[in-house]
């Protein structure tokens, strides 16, 4: 994901302390493995950004998406 910050040939390092300021404002669809079926479900739950996912109760996401909900929450909370 960090490589998407600057295109086409630049590499960007995303440090743990930058997660909340650089990654969380991005749209939820930018999170690894979120696809065309999951994103509309998140939007219907008013979860629009990666930060929204990170700050949503993990148990809630697991009830809605099963083990993928846990994985989604963990990806959004990397290095937290």
KEMI-73611 format. One record per residue (C-alpha): z, y, x. Coordinates in steps of 0.1 Angstrom, whole numbers, padded with zeros to 4 digits, always signed. Each point is the difference from the previous one (the first is absolute). Layout:
# residues N
ZYX;...
//
This chain:
# residues 80
+0000+0000+0000;+0009+0025+0028;-0036-0003+0012;-0012+0016-0033;+0017+0033+0008;-0027+0012+0023;-0036-0013-0001;-0023-0012+0013;+0010-0009+0035;+0035+0013+0005;+0032-0021+0000;+0032+0013-0015;+0034-0014+0007;+0024+0000-0029;+0036+0000+0013;+0028-0013-0022;+0015+0035-0005;-0034+0013-0013;-0003-0026-0028;+0015+0022-0027;-0019+0031+0010;-0034-0014+0007;-0003-0033-0019;+0020+0006-0032;-0021+0029-0013;-0031-0022+0001;-0013-0014-0033;+0013-0035-0009;-0035-0014+0003;+0002+0005+0038;+0028-0025+0004;-0011-0033+0015;-0012-0027-0025;+0002+0023-0031;-0031-0006-0020;-0019+0011-0030;+0023-0019-0024;+0033+0010+0015;-0006+0037+0004;-0006+0007-0037;+0032-0019-0009;+0019+0021+0025;-0015+0032-0014;+0011-0010-0035;+0035-0003+0013;-0003+0036+0015;-0001-0015+0035;-0026+0021+0017;+0008+0001+0037;+0011-0024+0028;+0033+0020-0001;+0004-0007-0037;-0003-0037+0008;+0025+0003+0029;+0025+0017-0023;-0005-0023-0030;+0027-0027-0005;-0012-0031+0018;+0014-0022-0028;-0020+0020-0026;-0032-0006+0020;+0008-0037+0003;+0004-0003-0037;-0034+0017-0006;-0020-0016+0029;+0020-0030+0011;+0001-0007+0037;-0028+0025+0006;+0023+0027-0013;+0024-0008+0027;-0027+0000+0026;-0014+0033-0013;+0035+0016+0002;+0004-0013+0036;-0033+0013+0011;+0008+0034-0014;+0034+0000+0017;-0011-0012+0035;+0025+0011+0026;+0022+0017-0024;
//
